[in-house]
Structure formats: C-alpha cells, structure tokens
C-alpha cells in the first residue's frame, strides 16, 4: 500500500485542491475522536460524558464538524457532475445522472454494505445463540447510529443536479432560499407549534451547507466572505442558544426535549456557517503545509480508508470496552480522575483495533472500474431513494431485537432491521444496474 500511496501522491495534478482532501479526512477524524471521548461506559451501561459533565458541552462547537464534511461534499459533487456533463454525448443528461450517482455512491455504498451485512450476520448469530443482553445488546443497537450521516449524504448526491442548476442561476440566492426555509421551519415549530414540521430541516439545513460547497467550487467564498460567515455564524449561534429554545450542545443529548441535531435546527445551521468560514480562513496556510510531500502522502493514505474507519470505529470502541470488562479491568466512574487517566489507553486500544478492522475491510473502499457514461436516470434515482431510506432506517432501529420484530419510526412508518437492510441492498443493486445499463 505504501508504494501505491506514494504513486498516487506523486501523480496529484497541480490543479487539485488538496485542502479539500484534508478537510474530508479531518472532519471524519474529529467525529471518530468525539465518539470515543463521549462514550461513558460502566458495567451498568453506556452513558454520555457530556451529560455527566455539562460544562464540557461547548466542546461540541469544535467536535461537531459534520457541516464541514457536507460542505466539502458540495464542492466535490459540483466538480464531478460538471466534468461528466462536459464529456456527455449530446442529449444524454439522463445517462449522466445515473453515471454520476454510481460514481459518487460506489465508494460510499460498497464499504457500507459490507459493514451492514457483516453486522447483520453477527447480530443474527448472537441472538440465535441466546445473547444480546448487557453491553452486547447496547452495541447491537448503537453500532449503526453513525449511518444517519451516510443517509443524508446519499440525499445530497441525489439532489446535486437540480440544486446545482439553482446555484448556477441564483448563486448566493439559492443558499439564502434554503436558509430562509430553515428559519421558517423553526418558527413554525417553536412559535406556532406545528407538529412534525421540524423534520423538513433534515433537508433545508444540510442542503444549505451543501450549497456552500457549490459556491466554493466557483471561487465565491474568498477571505472577506469567509470572515463574514465565521463571525456572523458564531454570533448568530451564540445568540440563538442564549436567547432561544436551543440547547448548548451541538450534538444530541439524552433526555433533552430539543436536540440541535435530530432534527437539525437553525442553531446548527449557524454553527455550520461559522465552521465553514473558519476553515476557509485557514485555507492559505494549510495549502502551504500540504505542499510538503510527507504531509500530502499522509492525507492521501488517510483518504483511502477514511470511510472504512468511520464505519467501524464504534465497533472498535465497543470491542475495547467488552475486552476490558471480560478481563475484569476496572472501569472507573465517568469523569473521575481515574477515568481521565484511563482515556489515553482506551483511545490507543480503540485506534489499534480500528486499524485492524481497516486492514481487513479497506479493499471494499477502493474504487472499482468506472462505468460507461450511459444508464437510466429514473432507475438510479429509485435506487438512491431506497438506499437513503434503508440506511436511515437502520441507523434508527439498529440490530438489537432482530428476532423480536423490533422497529423504529422512519417518517411515521415502522421499519425493522431486516426491512432496512433489504431496502439498502436493493437500492444499491439498482444504482449499480442503472450506471451500467445502455439506453
């Protein structure tokens, strides 16, 4: 792998925006580290460190960096779709769409489907043998939770063509329209008390951040606007939390009536704006750093396994805690001095086990041979929709209670784990077929 990384790094075109690759890796890495730090596992169960020590909740304003990943996604999607359009035969936008979906989703869905199938088989075996209690049961329920991010990302890929057209026509106005829609949703939610309207912000908030990536692709977020985004977003987020109904934490907290994350709120959108502005202000010094061959090779290597590491990092974390309990290692009270002293060991063990899992499964993240620019757009859209619903459903229901018919509500519809897996697998196969099919 070392030689291939060296070759890839050496073959990097001079026009490539290396900073985007760094942001992609750094944002996923921050999420992984945040999950490892926030887990407060004891022999009695699994809690959240931020609930144990509320004074630590401001850290989520640094560790909740998913807006950066979605911002980078918008940048990459714009470049990818435009590249395909330039190469298309006249009158074949339908096939371009299916090829775009397959190309963008392939590296996302292949490792995801392996994760889902491996964990599904393991969960079935555990429960057939009568297990599923204690930490094992918690693991089966929680290990799929990060899949929500993949579901949202699928939606962003699927909506890229129409949203890119809106961007090309209205520019900042397209972003502003989505932001205003997010404001309207929160007004209807918190002022008018309209039920269920808050779920619309899963689209408006995240797609607004995604739209900023389009603006960056066109070079329309320069230093002055980046400073305005950072300053304005931070001031707005602070005011909303201080004066409005929004909690301090930018991640979901157990027992809270309102979460900034699920569904996203206007406070989270403001948080995303300040993060986007902040990382753009760091672009020039970071770009100079990335010119160093060793630094760039590290980023290239990390990008090649980032999704696999993200998918399996909770598996590693629960594996470490399970091993410690099995070996009768004392798990101190969360946030105690002994607990903090044990943090470096737990992080090192989780990182080592994640590395082992990456070594086992990284081959599925490698891109396969590219499909011809032909296909069937409606079939690809149907496949992406099924994947989106299946992945979101699985993130909510988990693999616990697999044999008991356990369900979770997905848009007011009960979804079981087998149904969610079937939708994800079926959608993936449709996307693959659509990308290869000739008209």
C-alpha positions as CSV (number, residue, x, y, z in Angstrom):
1,X,0.0,0.0,0.0
2,X,2.9,2.4,0.8
3,X,4.1,2.4,-2.9
4,X,0.6,2.9,-4.2
5,X,0.1,5.9,-1.9
6,X,3.4,7.3,-2.9
7,X,2.5,6.9,-6.6
8,X,-1.0,8.5,-6.1
9,X,0.5,11.4,-4.1
10,X,3.2,11.9,-6.8
11,X,0.6,11.8,-9.6
12,X,-1.5,14.6,-8.0
13,X,-2.4,17.2,-10.6
14,X,-1.2,20.7,-9.8
15,X,-4.8,21.9,-10.1
16,X,-6.1,19.6,-7.4
17,X,-7.4,21.4,-4.3
18,X,-5.5,19.4,-1.6
19,X,-7.1,21.4,1.2
20,X,-10.5,19.8,0.4
21,X,-9.0,16.3,0.9
22,X,-7.5,17.4,4.2
23,X,-10.9,18.8,5.4
24,X,-12.6,15.5,4.4
25,X,-10.2,13.4,6.5
26,X,-10.0,15.9,9.4
27,X,-13.8,16.1,9.7
28,X,-14.3,12.4,9.8
29,X,-11.4,12.0,12.2
30,X,-12.9,14.6,14.6
31,X,-16.2,12.7,14.6
32,X,-14.5,9.5,15.4
33,X,-12.5,11.1,18.3
34,X,-15.6,12.8,19.6
35,X,-17.5,9.5,19.7
36,X,-14.6,7.8,21.5
37,X,-14.3,10.6,24.1
38,X,-18.1,11.0,24.7
39,X,-18.7,7.3,25.5
40,X,-19.1,6.8,29.2
41,X,-19.2,3.0,29.6
42,X,-19.6,1.4,33.0
43,X,-20.5,-2.2,34.0
44,X,-24.1,-0.8,34.4
45,X,-24.5,0.6,30.9
46,X,-23.4,3.3,28.4
47,X,-23.9,7.0,29.0
48,X,-22.7,10.3,27.5
49,X,-19.8,12.1,29.1
50,X,-21.4,15.4,28.1
51,X,-24.5,14.6,30.2
52,X,-22.3,13.6,33.1
53,X,-20.2,16.8,32.8
54,X,-22.4,19.5,31.1
55,X,-19.6,22.0,31.4
56,X,-17.9,20.1,28.5
57,X,-20.8,20.7,26.1
58,X,-19.1,23.8,24.5
59,X,-16.5,21.3,23.1
60,X,-19.2,20.2,20.6
61,X,-18.8,23.6,18.9
62,X,-15.4,22.2,17.8
63,X,-16.0,18.5,17.5
64,X,-19.4,18.7,15.7
65,X,-17.8,19.1,12.3
66,X,-20.2,17.2,10.0
67,X,-21.1,20.6,8.4
68,X,-17.6,20.7,7.1
69,X,-17.9,17.2,5.6
70,X,-21.1,18.2,3.8
71,X,-19.6,21.5,2.7
72,X,-16.7,19.5,1.1
73,X,-19.2,17.2,-0.4
74,X,-21.0,20.0,-2.2
75,X,-17.6,21.2,-3.6
76,X,-16.7,17.7,-4.9
77,X,-20.2,17.0,-6.3
78,X,-20.2,20.2,-8.3
79,X,-16.8,19.4,-9.9
80,X,-17.7,15.7,-10.6
81,X,-21.1,16.4,-12.2
82,X,-19.8,19.3,-14.3
83,X,-17.0,17.1,-15.5
84,X,-19.4,14.4,-16.6
85,X,-21.6,17.0,-18.4
86,X,-18.6,18.2,-20.4
87,X,-17.9,14.6,-21.6
88,X,-21.5,13.6,-22.3
89,X,-22.8,13.0,-25.8
90,X,-25.4,15.5,-26.8
91,X,-28.8,14.9,-25.2
92,X,-27.8,12.3,-22.7
93,X,-28.3,14.1,-19.4
94,X,-30.3,11.1,-18.1
95,X,-27.4,8.8,-18.5
96,X,-25.0,11.4,-17.0
97,X,-27.2,11.4,-13.9
98,X,-27.1,7.7,-13.4
99,X,-23.3,7.6,-14.1
100,X,-22.8,10.4,-11.6
101,X,-24.9,8.6,-8.9
102,X,-23.0,5.4,-9.4
103,X,-19.6,7.0,-9.4
104,X,-20.3,9.1,-6.3
105,X,-22.0,6.4,-4.4
106,X,-19.8,3.4,-5.2
107,X,-17.0,4.2,-2.7
108,X,-19.7,5.0,-0.1
109,X,-22.1,2.1,-0.6
110,X,-19.6,-0.8,-1.1
111,X,-18.0,-0.5,2.3
112,X,-21.3,0.4,3.9
113,X,-23.0,-2.7,2.5
114,X,-20.1,-4.9,3.8
115,X,-20.5,-3.3,7.2
116,X,-24.3,-3.9,7.2
117,X,-24.0,-7.5,6.0
118,X,-21.2,-8.4,8.4
119,X,-23.0,-6.9,11.4
120,X,-26.4,-8.3,10.3
121,X,-24.9,-11.8,10.2
122,X,-23.2,-11.3,13.6
123,X,-26.3,-10.0,15.2
124,X,-28.4,-12.9,13.9
125,X,-25.9,-15.4,15.2
126,X,-25.6,-13.8,18.6
127,X,-29.4,-13.7,19.1
128,X,-29.9,-17.3,17.8
129,X,-27.4,-18.3,20.5
130,X,-29.5,-16.5,23.1
131,X,-27.2,-13.5,23.5
132,X,-27.9,-9.8,23.0
133,X,-28.0,-8.6,26.6
134,X,-25.7,-6.2,28.5
135,X,-23.0,-4.4,26.5
136,X,-23.6,-6.7,23.6
137,X,-27.2,-5.6,23.3
138,X,-26.1,-1.9,23.6
139,X,-23.6,-2.5,20.8
140,X,-26.2,-4.1,18.5
141,X,-28.4,-1.1,19.0
142,X,-25.8,1.7,18.8
143,X,-23.2,0.5,16.3
144,X,-25.4,1.5,13.3
145,X,-26.2,5.0,14.6
146,X,-23.5,6.8,12.5
147,X,-25.2,5.6,9.4
148,X,-27.5,8.6,9.6
149,X,-24.7,10.6,8.1
150,X,-24.5,8.3,5.1
151,X,-28.2,8.6,4.5
152,X,-28.0,12.4,4.5
153,X,-25.0,12.3,2.1
154,X,-27.0,10.0,-0.2
155,X,-29.7,12.6,-0.4
156,X,-27.1,15.3,-1.2
157,X,-25.7,13.3,-4.1
158,X,-29.2,12.6,-5.5
159,X,-30.2,16.2,-5.4
160,X,-27.0,17.6,-6.7
161,X,-28.1,18.2,-10.4
162,X,-31.3,20.3,-9.6
163,X,-29.6,22.2,-6.8
164,X,-26.5,22.9,-8.9
165,X,-28.8,24.3,-11.6
166,X,-30.4,26.6,-8.9
167,X,-26.9,27.6,-7.8
168,X,-25.9,28.5,-11.4
169,X,-28.9,30.6,-11.8
170,X,-29.2,32.3,-8.4
171,X,-25.8,31.9,-6.7
172,X,-25.9,33.1,-3.1
173,X,-29.7,33.4,-3.5
174,X,-30.1,29.6,-3.7
175,X,-28.3,29.2,-0.4
176,X,-30.3,32.1,1.1
177,X,-33.5,30.4,0.0
178,X,-32.7,27.2,1.8
179,X,-31.6,29.2,4.9
180,X,-34.8,31.1,4.9
181,X,-36.7,27.9,4.6
182,X,-34.8,26.6,7.7
183,X,-35.8,29.7,9.6
184,X,-39.4,29.3,8.6
185,X,-39.4,25.7,9.8
186,X,-38.1,26.6,13.2
187,X,-40.7,29.5,13.5
188,X,-43.5,27.1,12.7
189,X,-42.0,24.5,15.1
190,X,-41.3,26.7,18.2
191,X,-43.7,29.6,17.7
192,X,-46.7,28.1,16.0
193,X,-46.3,24.6,17.4
194,X,-46.9,22.9,14.1
195,X,-46.2,19.2,14.6
196,X,-43.7,17.2,12.5
197,X,-42.6,20.3,10.5
198,X,-39.2,20.1,12.2
199,X,-38.2,17.1,10.1
200,X,-38.1,19.3,7.0
201,X,-34.9,20.7,8.3
202,X,-33.1,17.5,7.7
203,X,-33.2,18.8,4.1
204,X,-33.1,22.5,4.5
205,X,-30.2,22.8,7.0
206,X,-27.9,20.2,5.5
207,X,-28.6,21.2,1.9
208,X,-27.9,24.8,2.7
209,X,-24.5,23.8,4.0
210,X,-24.0,21.6,0.9
211,X,-24.9,24.6,-1.3
212,X,-22.0,26.5,0.3
213,X,-19.7,23.8,-1.3
214,X,-21.1,24.9,-4.8
215,X,-20.2,28.5,-4.0
216,X,-16.7,27.4,-3.0
217,X,-16.3,25.4,-6.3
218,X,-17.0,28.7,-8.1
219,X,-14.5,30.6,-6.1
220,X,-17.1,32.7,-4.4
221,X,-16.1,32.3,-0.8
222,X,-13.0,34.5,-0.5
223,X,-11.3,35.7,2.7
224,X,-13.8,38.6,3.3
225,X,-16.9,36.4,2.9
226,X,-15.2,33.6,4.9
227,X,-14.7,36.1,7.7
228,X,-18.3,37.2,7.5
229,X,-19.5,33.6,7.6
230,X,-17.3,32.8,10.6
231,X,-18.2,35.9,12.6
232,X,-21.8,36.1,11.6
233,X,-22.4,32.4,12.2
234,X,-20.7,32.3,15.6
235,X,-22.6,35.4,16.8
236,X,-25.9,34.1,15.5
237,X,-25.4,30.6,17.0
238,X,-24.4,32.2,20.4
239,X,-27.5,34.4,20.3
240,X,-29.8,31.6,19.4
241,X,-28.5,29.4,22.2
242,X,-28.5,32.2,24.7
243,X,-31.9,33.7,23.9
244,X,-33.8,30.9,22.1
245,X,-35.1,27.4,22.7
246,X,-31.9,25.8,21.5
247,X,-29.6,23.7,23.7
248,X,-25.9,24.4,24.2
249,X,-24.7,21.1,22.8
250,X,-24.5,20.8,19.0
251,X,-25.0,17.0,19.3
252,X,-28.0,15.2,20.7
253,X,-28.1,14.8,24.4
254,X,-30.1,12.1,26.3
255,X,-33.2,13.4,28.0
256,X,-33.3,16.8,26.3
257,X,-36.6,18.0,24.8
258,X,-34.9,19.7,21.9
259,X,-31.8,18.5,20.0
260,X,-29.8,20.6,17.6
261,X,-29.0,17.5,15.6
262,X,-32.1,15.4,15.2
263,X,-33.7,17.1,13.5
264,X,-31.3,19.9,12.7
265,X,-32.1,23.4,14.0
266,X,-31.4,26.9,12.9
267,X,-28.7,27.0,15.6
268,X,-26.9,24.1,13.9
269,X,-27.1,25.9,10.6
270,X,-25.5,29.0,12.2
271,X,-22.9,26.6,13.7
272,X,-22.2,25.2,10.3
273,X,-21.7,28.7,8.9
274,X,-19.1,29.6,11.4
275,X,-17.3,26.4,10.9
276,X,-17.2,26.8,7.1
277,X,-16.0,30.4,7.4
278,X,-13.3,29.3,9.9
279,X,-11.9,26.5,7.8
280,X,-11.9,28.8,4.7
281,X,-9.8,31.4,6.7
282,X,-7.2,28.6,7.3
283,X,-7.1,27.6,3.6
284,X,-3.9,29.5,2.6
285,X,-1.6,28.4,5.4
286,X,-3.0,24.8,5.2
287,X,-2.3,24.7,1.4
288,X,1.3,25.6,2.0
289,X,1.6,22.8,4.6
290,X,0.1,20.3,2.1
291,X,2.8,21.1,-0.5
292,X,5.2,19.1,1.7
293,X,5.4,15.6,0.2
294,X,5.2,13.7,3.5
295,X,2.2,15.6,4.7
296,X,0.4,15.1,1.4
297,X,1.1,11.4,1.4
298,X,-0.4,11.1,4.8
299,X,-3.6,12.8,3.6
300,X,-3.8,10.6,0.5
301,X,-3.4,7.5,2.6
302,X,-6.0,8.6,5.1
303,X,-8.5,9.4,2.4
304,X,-8.2,5.9,1.0
305,X,-9.5,4.4,4.2
306,X,-11.5,7.2,5.9
307,X,-14.9,5.8,5.2
308,X,-14.0,2.3,6.3
309,X,-12.5,3.7,9.6
310,X,-15.7,5.8,10.1
311,X,-17.9,2.8,9.7
312,X,-16.0,0.5,12.0
313,X,-14.8,2.9,14.7
314,X,-17.8,2.2,17.1
315,X,-17.3,-1.5,16.6
316,X,-13.7,-1.0,17.8
317,X,-14.7,1.2,20.7
318,X,-17.3,-1.4,22.0
319,X,-14.8,-4.1,21.3
320,X,-12.3,-2.5,23.6
321,X,-14.8,-1.9,26.4
322,X,-16.0,-5.5,26.0
323,X,-12.5,-6.8,26.3
324,X,-11.8,-4.7,29.4
325,X,-15.0,-6.0,31.1
326,X,-14.2,-9.6,30.1
327,X,-10.7,-9.2,31.7
328,X,-12.2,-7.7,34.8
329,X,-10.4,-4.4,34.3
330,X,-11.9,-1.7,36.5
331,X,-13.9,0.9,34.5
332,X,-13.8,4.0,36.7
333,X,-16.8,6.3,37.3
334,X,-17.1,8.6,34.2
335,X,-15.3,11.9,34.5
336,X,-13.4,10.9,37.7
337,X,-9.7,11.3,37.9
338,X,-9.2,7.6,37.3
339,X,-11.5,7.7,34.3
340,X,-9.5,10.6,32.7
341,X,-6.2,8.8,33.5
342,X,-7.5,5.7,31.6
343,X,-8.5,7.8,28.5
344,X,-5.2,7.5,26.6
345,X,-5.2,3.8,27.0
346,X,-8.7,3.4,25.8
347,X,-8.1,5.7,22.8
348,X,-4.9,3.9,21.9
349,X,-6.6,0.5,22.0
350,X,-9.6,1.8,20.0
351,X,-7.3,3.2,17.4
352,X,-5.3,0.0,17.1
353,X,-8.5,-2.1,16.8
354,X,-9.9,0.3,14.2
355,X,-6.6,0.0,12.2
356,X,-7.0,-3.8,12.3
357,X,-10.6,-3.6,11.0
358,X,-9.5,-1.1,8.3
359,X,-6.8,-3.6,7.2
360,X,-9.5,-6.3,7.0
361,X,-12.1,-4.3,5.1
362,X,-10.3,-1.5,3.2
363,X,-10.3,-3.3,-0.1
364,X,-14.0,-2.6,-0.4
365,X,-13.4,1.2,-0.3
366,X,-11.2,1.0,-3.4
367,X,-12.9,2.3,-6.5
368,X,-14.0,-0.3,-9.0
369,X,-13.7,0.1,-12.7
370,X,-15.6,3.2,-13.9
371,X,-18.9,2.7,-15.6
372,X,-19.6,4.0,-19.1
373,X,-21.4,7.3,-19.2
374,X,-24.7,5.6,-20.1
375,X,-27.6,4.5,-18.0
376,X,-31.1,5.0,-16.8
377,X,-31.7,8.1,-14.6
378,X,-35.1,7.1,-13.1
379,X,-33.8,3.7,-12.1
380,X,-30.7,5.3,-10.5
381,X,-33.0,7.8,-8.6
382,X,-35.2,5.0,-7.3
383,X,-32.1,3.1,-6.1
384,X,-30.7,6.1,-4.3
385,X,-34.0,6.7,-2.6
386,X,-34.2,3.1,-1.4
387,X,-30.6,3.3,-0.1
388,X,-31.4,6.6,1.7
389,X,-34.5,5.2,3.4
390,X,-32.8,1.9,4.2
391,X,-29.7,3.4,5.7
392,X,-31.6,6.0,7.7
393,X,-34.0,3.3,9.0
394,X,-31.1,1.1,10.0
395,X,-29.4,3.9,11.8
396,X,-32.5,4.3,13.9
397,X,-33.5,0.7,14.6
398,X,-30.1,-0.9,14.9
399,X,-29.6,-4.7,15.1
400,X,-30.9,-5.2,18.6
401,X,-34.1,-7.2,18.9
402,X,-33.5,-8.6,15.4
403,X,-35.6,-11.7,16.1
404,X,-38.2,-9.9,18.1
405,X,-39.5,-7.7,15.3
406,X,-38.1,-4.5,16.9
407,X,-39.0,-1.4,14.8
408,X,-38.3,2.3,14.7
409,X,-40.3,5.1,13.1
410,X,-39.0,6.4,9.8
411,X,-41.1,9.3,8.6
412,X,-44.0,7.8,10.7
413,X,-43.6,4.3,9.2
414,X,-42.3,1.5,11.4
415,X,-39.1,0.0,9.9
416,X,-37.4,-3.2,11.1
417,X,-33.7,-4.0,10.6
418,X,-34.4,-6.8,8.0
419,X,-36.6,-4.3,6.0
420,X,-33.9,-1.6,6.2
421,X,-31.2,-4.0,5.1
422,X,-33.4,-5.2,2.2
423,X,-34.1,-1.6,1.1
424,X,-30.4,-0.7,1.3
425,X,-29.2,-3.7,-0.6
426,X,-32.0,-3.4,-3.3
427,X,-31.2,0.3,-3.8
428,X,-27.5,-0.3,-4.2
429,X,-28.2,-3.0,-6.8
430,X,-30.5,-0.6,-8.7
431,X,-27.8,2.1,-8.7
432,X,-25.2,-0.3,-10.0
433,X,-27.6,-1.6,-12.7
434,X,-28.6,1.9,-13.8
435,X,-25.0,3.0,-14.1
436,X,-24.2,0.1,-16.5
437,X,-27.4,0.0,-18.5
438,X,-27.3,1.3,-22.0
439,X,-30.4,3.1,-23.3
